[in-house]
Amino acid sequence: MTRHHFPESFVWGSATAAYQIEGAATEDGRGPSIWDTYSHTPGRTLNGDTGDVAADHYHRWADDLGHIADLGLSAYRFSISWPRVQPGGSGRFNQAGIDFYSRLVDGLLERGVRPVATMYHWDLPQELEDAGGWATRETALRFQEYAAGIVGALGDRVHTWTTLNEPWCSAYLGYASGVHAPGRTEPAAALAAVHHLNLAHGLAGRVVRELAPAAELSVTLNLHVIRGASDSDEDSDAVRRIDALANRAFLGPMLDGAYPADLLADTASVTDWSFVREGDEKLIAVPLDVLGVNYYSSTLVRAWDGVSPRSDADGHGASTSTPWVAADNVDFLPQPGPYTAMGWNIDPPALTELLLRLHQAYPSQPMMITENGAAFDDVVEADGRIHDDRRIDYLRRHIGAMADAREQGADVRGYFVWSLLDNFEWGYGYDRRFGIIRVDYDTQVRTWKDSAHWYQRLAATGKLDSAQD
């Protein structure tokens, strides 16, 4: 039975990130990024894995575009490696790096696939981190210059420019809990990074408006669905506090033109927010053609009673420091399964809830699901097939949840599965596999999993069937 039928205009795509797939870490003039430094630091990643080779996409890009075309996808979301095109994060641009992305964009267009380019997917040039990183205003200004260079080079050939991917992770996991590069554990720096990432978005967005007026402008946020353990005032306040850090710290300045007052009050013991200068919030609020939404799992919180052992089951990696700045009175509770290989709970209705909440708050704002997918322990059968039924079930249920939100009025125009390929999964190295296409890291051979064939049929027909069909 067909549960949902998507219109022909609906965008079916897949997504990747430069450091996770490209490899060629020191080739053709690429400079080091914070993720090169972090992954080469002993103890930072599982098994000491690095992105030096990854999925070798830098050399195999044409074949990978062939897979995208064979899947019948209408769009491909990739990221541009800042240190590949501007090795030091300022000054000269690297023509070899620009040429790589120019070939990639032209290759997509030749195959009838929309290029969706993310300017920043976490690989800050190391020189900029050495000068203070996202905790300093200068980095946002350098990002503006980088945006001008890459948008000027690729011009209107890129259909959609996405300024940032998941600035929540860049700020809080990179500068508060330290489980992502650059691995700092400085709460005040994390909040400064929140603002300077927001500012970078606004500055780069205005560059796109000026240099590529025909292109669409986007940003991608990993918005959290936060539920309270009870309806008590204390648990409701815990939800409010985490919502401010996780969601409204970005939605506020980007879409409302101001930081929420409760966020500033909650974090006053950490910083006075004096890094926000007059006019910044207006700069950040550049109008968006589409809001990118990344969703994987939901969050359950309660007010800490001050006595019981603290629970930190937020799904964002183990650390002695928390990403949740000034939220020491909040518990993050384990949730019932099933779980993915990341240990994340599977909660499709939360996606419907998230999209409807966004639609209610911003009724005229179009959206796309720019990442959704699952890591599971795939098994290669004797005949070479990968029967990843759990991934298919995950995708089916979440795409159905998205369709439910659309049918209730949410303006969701596309879906990008994470990920096209198995890849370097940040702190988890090569142990977690999200791809609908398997990568044998020894041979770099690509093999379609059953989920790839399933997604190919969905993209071709626009029909989402129930599980038994």
C-alpha positions as CSV (number, residue, x, y, z in Angstrom):
1,M,0.0,0.0,0.0
2,T,1.3,3.5,-0.9
3,R,1.3,5.6,2.2
4,H,2.6,8.8,0.7
5,H,3.1,10.2,-2.9
6,F,5.5,13.0,-3.3
7,P,5.2,15.5,-6.2
8,E,7.7,15.5,-9.1
9,S,9.1,18.8,-7.7
10,F,10.2,17.2,-4.5
11,V,14.0,17.0,-4.2
12,W,15.6,13.7,-3.5
13,G,19.3,13.9,-2.7
14,S,22.2,12.6,-0.7
15,A,24.8,14.3,1.4
16,T,28.5,14.1,2.3
17,A,31.2,16.2,3.9
18,A,34.7,17.0,2.6
19,Y,36.8,15.8,5.4
20,Q,34.8,12.6,5.8
21,I,35.2,11.4,2.2
22,E,37.8,13.3,0.2
23,G,41.2,12.1,1.6
24,A,44.1,13.6,-0.3
25,A,44.8,15.5,2.9
26,T,48.2,16.9,1.8
27,E,47.8,16.9,-2.0
28,D,47.6,19.7,-4.5
29,G,48.2,22.5,-2.0
30,R,45.6,21.6,0.7
31,G,46.5,23.0,4.1
32,P,45.9,21.4,7.5
33,S,42.5,21.8,9.2
34,I,41.5,21.4,12.8
35,W,40.3,17.9,12.0
36,D,43.7,16.9,10.6
37,T,45.3,18.1,13.9
38,Y,42.6,16.6,16.1
39,S,42.5,13.2,14.4
40,H,46.3,12.9,14.5
41,T,46.3,13.6,18.2
42,P,46.6,10.3,20.1
43,G,43.4,9.3,22.0
44,R,41.1,11.7,20.1
45,T,39.5,9.3,17.6
46,L,38.5,5.6,17.8
47,N,41.5,3.5,16.8
48,G,43.4,6.6,16.0
49,D,41.6,6.9,12.6
50,T,42.2,10.0,10.5
51,G,40.7,11.4,7.3
52,D,44.0,11.2,5.4
53,V,42.5,8.8,2.8
54,A,38.9,8.5,3.9
55,A,36.8,7.3,0.9
56,D,39.4,8.7,-1.6
57,H,36.7,10.8,-3.2
58,Y,39.2,13.4,-4.3
59,H,40.5,10.8,-6.9
60,R,37.3,8.9,-7.4
61,W,34.8,11.8,-7.7
62,A,33.8,11.0,-11.2
63,D,32.8,7.5,-10.3
64,D,31.0,8.7,-7.2
65,L,29.0,11.2,-9.4
66,G,28.1,8.2,-11.6
67,H,26.6,6.5,-8.5
68,I,24.6,9.7,-7.8
69,A,23.3,9.7,-11.3
70,D,22.5,6.0,-11.3
71,L,20.5,6.5,-8.0
72,G,18.4,9.0,-10.0
73,L,19.0,11.8,-7.4
74,S,18.0,15.4,-8.3
75,A,20.5,17.0,-5.9
76,Y,23.8,16.3,-4.1
77,R,24.9,18.1,-1.0
78,F,28.6,18.3,-0.6
79,S,31.0,20.5,1.4
80,I,33.9,22.6,0.3
81,S,37.1,22.1,2.2
82,W,38.2,25.6,3.3
83,P,41.9,24.6,3.6
84,R,41.8,23.0,0.2
85,V,40.8,26.2,-1.5
86,Q,42.4,28.7,0.9
87,P,45.1,26.8,2.9
88,G,45.7,29.3,5.6
89,G,42.2,30.6,6.0
90,S,43.3,34.0,4.7
91,G,45.3,35.4,1.9
92,R,46.0,33.5,-1.2
93,F,43.6,31.0,-2.7
94,N,44.7,27.6,-4.1
95,Q,43.7,27.3,-7.7
96,A,44.1,23.5,-7.7
97,G,41.5,23.2,-4.9
98,I,39.1,25.6,-6.7
99,D,39.6,23.6,-9.9
100,F,38.6,20.4,-8.0
101,Y,35.3,21.8,-6.9
102,S,34.7,23.4,-10.3
103,R,35.0,20.0,-11.9
104,L,32.7,18.5,-9.3
105,V,30.0,21.1,-9.9
106,D,30.3,20.8,-13.7
107,G,30.1,17.0,-13.4
108,L,26.9,17.3,-11.4
109,L,25.4,19.7,-13.9
110,E,26.3,17.4,-16.8
111,R,24.4,14.6,-15.0
112,G,21.4,16.7,-14.3
113,V,22.0,16.9,-10.6
114,R,21.7,20.2,-8.6
115,P,24.9,21.1,-6.7
116,V,24.2,22.0,-3.1
117,A,27.4,23.4,-1.7
118,T,28.1,23.7,2.0
119,M,30.8,26.3,2.7
120,Y,31.7,25.0,6.2
121,H,31.4,21.5,7.5
122,W,33.8,21.8,10.4
123,D,37.2,21.8,8.8
124,L,38.5,25.2,9.9
125,P,42.0,26.0,8.6
126,Q,44.5,25.3,11.5
127,E,46.1,28.7,11.2
128,L,42.8,30.3,12.1
129,E,42.4,28.1,15.1
130,D,46.0,28.9,16.2
131,A,44.9,32.6,16.1
132,G,41.8,31.8,18.4
133,G,39.4,30.0,16.1
134,W,35.7,30.6,16.3
135,A,36.1,32.1,19.7
136,T,37.4,35.2,17.9
137,R,35.6,37.7,15.7
138,E,38.4,37.7,13.2
139,T,37.5,34.2,12.1
140,A,34.0,35.3,11.0
141,L,35.6,38.1,8.9
142,R,38.0,35.6,7.3
143,F,35.0,33.4,6.5
144,Q,33.4,36.3,4.7
145,E,36.6,36.6,2.5
146,Y,36.6,32.9,1.9
147,A,33.0,33.0,0.9
148,A,33.6,35.8,-1.6
149,G,36.4,33.8,-3.2
150,I,34.6,30.5,-3.6
151,V,31.3,32.0,-4.6
152,G,33.1,34.2,-7.1
153,A,34.8,31.1,-8.5
154,L,31.8,28.8,-8.8
155,G,29.2,31.5,-9.4
156,D,25.7,30.7,-10.2
157,R,26.6,27.1,-11.2
158,V,25.8,26.1,-7.6
159,H,22.1,25.8,-7.2
160,T,22.1,26.3,-3.4
161,W,24.7,27.8,-1.2
162,T,24.6,26.6,2.5
163,T,26.8,28.7,4.7
164,L,27.2,26.4,7.7
165,N,26.6,22.8,8.7
166,E,25.4,22.3,12.3
167,P,27.1,25.3,14.0
168,W,25.8,23.7,17.3
169,C,28.4,21.0,16.9
170,S,31.2,23.4,15.9
171,A,30.6,25.6,18.9
172,Y,29.6,23.3,21.7
173,L,31.3,20.0,20.8
174,G,34.4,21.8,19.6
175,Y,34.9,24.4,22.3
176,A,32.9,23.2,25.4
177,S,33.0,19.4,25.6
178,G,36.0,18.9,23.4
179,V,34.8,15.7,21.7
180,H,35.1,17.4,18.3
181,A,38.0,19.5,16.8
182,P,39.6,21.6,18.1
183,G,39.0,19.8,21.3
184,R,38.8,22.7,23.7
185,T,36.8,22.7,26.9
186,E,36.1,26.4,27.5
187,P,32.5,27.3,28.1
188,A,32.9,31.1,27.5
189,A,34.8,30.3,24.2
190,A,31.9,28.0,23.2
191,L,29.4,30.8,23.5
192,A,31.7,33.2,21.7
193,A,31.9,30.6,19.0
194,V,28.1,30.4,18.8
195,H,28.0,34.1,18.0
196,H,30.9,34.2,15.6
197,L,29.5,31.3,13.6
198,N,26.2,33.1,13.5
199,L,28.0,36.2,12.3
200,A,29.9,34.2,9.7
201,H,26.6,32.9,8.4
202,G,25.2,36.4,8.0
203,L,28.3,37.8,6.4
204,A,28.7,34.9,3.9
205,G,24.9,34.9,3.2
206,R,25.2,38.5,2.1
207,V,28.1,37.6,-0.1
208,V,25.9,35.0,-1.9
209,R,23.1,37.5,-2.3
210,E,25.6,39.9,-4.0
211,L,27.7,37.6,-6.1
212,A,25.3,34.8,-7.0
213,P,21.8,36.4,-6.9
214,A,20.2,33.6,-8.9
215,A,21.4,31.0,-6.3
216,E,19.3,29.9,-3.3
217,L,20.7,30.5,0.2
218,S,20.5,28.1,3.1
219,V,21.9,27.1,6.4
220,T,21.8,23.7,8.0
221,L,21.0,23.3,11.7
222,N,20.9,20.2,13.8
223,L,17.8,21.2,15.7
224,H,17.0,19.2,18.9
225,V,13.6,17.8,19.8
226,I,13.7,18.2,23.6
227,R,11.1,16.6,25.8
228,G,10.7,16.8,29.6
229,A,10.5,13.7,31.8
230,S,7.4,15.2,33.4
231,D,5.1,18.2,33.2
232,S,6.5,19.7,36.3
233,D,7.6,23.3,36.3
234,E,11.1,22.2,37.0
235,D,11.3,19.8,34.1
236,S,9.6,22.3,31.8
237,D,12.3,24.9,32.7
238,A,14.9,22.3,31.9
239,V,13.4,21.9,28.5
240,R,13.3,25.7,28.0
241,R,17.0,26.0,29.0
242,I,18.2,23.3,26.7
243,D,16.0,24.6,23.8
244,A,17.7,28.0,24.2
245,L,21.2,26.5,23.9
246,A,20.4,23.9,21.2
247,N,17.9,25.7,19.0
248,R,17.1,29.3,19.7
249,A,20.8,30.3,20.0
250,F,20.8,30.0,16.2
251,L,17.1,30.4,15.1
252,G,16.8,33.6,17.2
253,P,19.5,35.7,15.4
254,M,19.2,34.0,12.0
255,L,15.4,34.1,11.7
256,D,14.2,36.6,14.4
257,G,17.1,39.0,14.3
258,A,17.9,38.7,18.0
259,Y,19.3,36.4,20.6
260,P,16.6,35.2,23.1
261,A,16.6,37.0,26.4
262,D,16.4,33.9,28.4
263,L,19.6,32.5,26.8
264,L,21.5,35.6,27.7
265,A,20.2,35.4,31.3
266,D,20.8,31.6,31.6
267,T,24.5,32.1,30.6
268,A,25.3,35.3,32.4
269,S,27.5,33.6,34.9
270,V,29.7,32.4,32.0
271,T,29.8,35.4,29.7
272,D,28.3,38.9,29.4
273,W,28.0,38.4,25.6
274,S,30.0,41.6,25.0
275,F,31.3,40.0,21.8
276,V,27.9,40.8,20.2
277,R,28.4,44.3,18.7
278,E,25.8,46.7,17.7
279,G,24.4,45.7,14.3
280,D,25.6,42.1,14.5
281,E,22.1,40.6,14.9
282,K,20.8,42.5,11.9
283,L,23.7,41.2,9.9
284,I,23.1,37.6,10.9
285,A,19.4,37.8,9.9
286,V,19.9,37.4,6.1
287,P,16.7,36.1,4.5
288,L,16.9,32.3,3.7
289,D,15.4,30.6,0.7
290,V,15.5,27.3,2.6
291,L,16.2,26.2,6.1
292,G,18.2,23.0,6.3
293,V,17.1,20.6,9.1
294,N,19.3,17.7,10.2
295,Y,17.6,15.2,12.4
296,Y,18.6,11.8,13.9
297,S,17.2,11.3,17.3
298,S,15.4,13.1,20.2
299,T,16.4,14.3,23.7
300,L,14.8,13.6,27.1
301,V,15.6,15.9,30.0
302,R,14.7,16.6,33.6
303,A,15.7,19.0,36.3
304,W,18.6,17.5,38.4
305,D,17.7,17.1,42.0
306,G,21.1,18.0,43.2
307,V,21.6,14.7,45.0
308,S,21.2,11.8,42.6
309,P,24.1,10.8,40.2
310,R,24.0,13.0,37.1
311,S,22.8,11.5,33.8
312,D,24.5,12.8,30.6
313,A,22.9,10.5,28.0
314,D,22.7,13.3,25.4
315,G,24.2,11.2,22.6
316,H,27.0,13.6,21.9
317,G,30.1,11.7,23.0
318,A,31.7,11.0,26.3
319,S,33.7,13.8,28.0
320,T,34.4,15.0,31.4
321,S,33.2,18.4,30.2
322,T,29.6,19.1,29.0
323,P,28.5,20.8,25.8
324,W,25.6,22.2,27.7
325,V,27.0,25.5,28.9
326,A,25.5,26.8,32.2
327,A,23.0,23.9,32.3
328,D,24.5,22.0,35.2
329,N,21.1,21.6,36.8
330,V,19.7,19.5,33.8
331,D,19.8,15.7,33.5
332,F,19.9,14.0,30.1
333,L,18.1,10.7,30.4
334,P,18.5,7.5,28.5
335,Q,15.6,6.7,26.2
336,P,14.0,3.4,25.3
337,G,15.3,1.6,22.1
338,P,15.6,0.6,19.5
339,Y,18.9,2.3,18.9
340,T,21.3,2.8,15.9
341,A,24.9,1.8,16.1
342,M,25.6,5.3,17.4
343,G,23.5,4.5,20.4
344,W,20.9,7.1,19.3
345,N,17.2,6.3,19.9
346,I,15.0,5.9,16.9
347,D,12.1,8.4,17.2
348,P,10.4,9.2,13.8
349,P,7.4,11.1,15.3
350,A,9.8,13.6,16.8
351,L,10.7,14.6,13.3
352,T,7.1,15.4,12.5
353,E,6.9,17.3,15.8
354,L,10.0,19.3,14.9
355,L,8.9,20.3,11.4
356,L,5.5,21.3,12.6
357,R,6.9,23.4,15.4
358,L,9.2,25.2,12.9
359,H,6.3,25.7,10.5
360,Q,4.2,27.2,13.3
361,A,7.0,29.6,14.3
362,Y,8.1,30.4,10.8
363,P,5.1,29.7,8.5
364,S,6.6,31.3,5.4
365,Q,10.0,29.6,5.7
366,P,10.6,26.7,3.2
367,M,12.6,23.8,4.7
368,M,14.5,20.7,3.5
369,I,15.8,17.7,5.5
370,T,19.5,18.1,4.7
371,E,20.6,15.1,6.8
372,N,18.8,12.0,8.1
373,G,20.1,8.5,8.2
374,A,21.4,5.8,10.5
375,A,24.6,3.8,11.2
376,F,24.2,0.1,11.6
377,D,26.6,-2.9,11.7
378,D,26.3,-3.9,8.1
379,V,27.1,-7.5,7.1
380,V,28.5,-8.4,3.6
381,E,26.9,-11.7,2.6
382,A,28.8,-14.4,0.7
383,D,27.3,-13.1,-2.6
384,G,28.5,-9.6,-1.8
385,R,25.1,-8.2,-1.0
386,I,24.4,-6.0,2.0
387,H,20.9,-6.6,3.3
388,D,20.5,-3.5,5.6
389,D,16.9,-3.9,6.4
390,R,17.1,-1.9,9.6
391,R,18.5,1.1,7.6
392,I,15.6,0.8,5.1
393,D,13.1,0.7,8.0
394,Y,14.7,3.8,9.6
395,L,14.6,5.7,6.3
396,R,11.1,4.6,5.5
397,R,9.7,5.7,8.9
398,H,11.5,9.0,9.0
399,I,10.5,9.9,5.4
400,G,7.0,9.0,6.4
401,A,7.2,11.3,9.4
402,M,8.4,14.1,7.1
403,A,5.5,13.4,4.8
404,D,3.1,13.6,7.8
405,A,4.4,17.0,8.5
406,R,4.0,18.1,4.9
407,E,0.4,16.9,4.9
408,Q,-0.2,19.1,7.9
409,G,1.2,22.2,6.2
410,A,4.9,22.2,6.8
411,D,6.7,23.5,3.6
412,V,9.3,20.7,3.3
413,R,10.7,20.6,-0.2
414,G,13.4,18.0,-0.2
415,Y,15.2,15.2,1.6
416,F,18.9,14.3,1.6
417,V,19.9,10.9,3.0
418,W,23.0,10.8,5.1
419,S,25.1,9.5,3.7
420,L,25.9,8.7,0.1
421,L,29.0,6.7,1.2
422,D,30.4,5.1,4.3
423,N,33.0,7.6,5.6
424,F,35.1,8.9,8.4
425,E,32.6,9.4,11.2
426,W,34.5,12.0,13.2
427,G,35.4,10.8,16.7
428,Y,34.2,7.3,15.8
429,G,36.6,6.9,12.9
430,Y,35.7,4.2,10.4
431,D,33.7,2.1,12.9
432,R,30.3,3.6,12.2
433,R,28.8,3.2,8.7
434,F,26.0,5.6,7.6
435,G,26.3,5.1,3.8
436,I,23.7,3.7,1.5
437,I,26.8,2.7,-0.5
438,R,29.4,0.6,1.2
439,V,33.1,1.6,1.0
440,D,35.7,-1.2,1.4
441,Y,38.4,1.0,3.0
442,D,41.1,-1.5,1.9
443,T,40.2,-1.5,-1.8
444,Q,38.0,1.6,-2.0
445,V,35.4,-0.5,-3.9
446,R,31.9,0.9,-3.7
447,T,29.0,-1.5,-3.3
448,W,25.3,-0.6,-3.2
449,K,23.5,-1.7,-0.1
450,D,19.9,-2.8,-0.3
451,S,19.0,0.7,1.0
452,A,20.6,2.3,-2.1
453,H,18.3,0.2,-4.3
454,W,15.3,1.1,-2.1
455,Y,16.2,4.8,-2.2
456,Q,16.6,4.6,-6.0
457,R,13.1,3.3,-6.4
458,L,11.7,6.0,-4.1
459,A,13.4,8.8,-6.0
460,A,12.1,7.4,-9.3
461,T,8.5,6.9,-8.2
462,G,8.0,9.4,-5.4
463,K,5.9,6.7,-3.7
464,L,6.6,5.7,-0.1
465,D,5.2,2.3,0.5
466,S,4.4,0.7,3.8
467,A,6.8,-1.8,5.3
468,Q,5.0,-4.9,4.2
469,D,5.0,-3.9,0.5
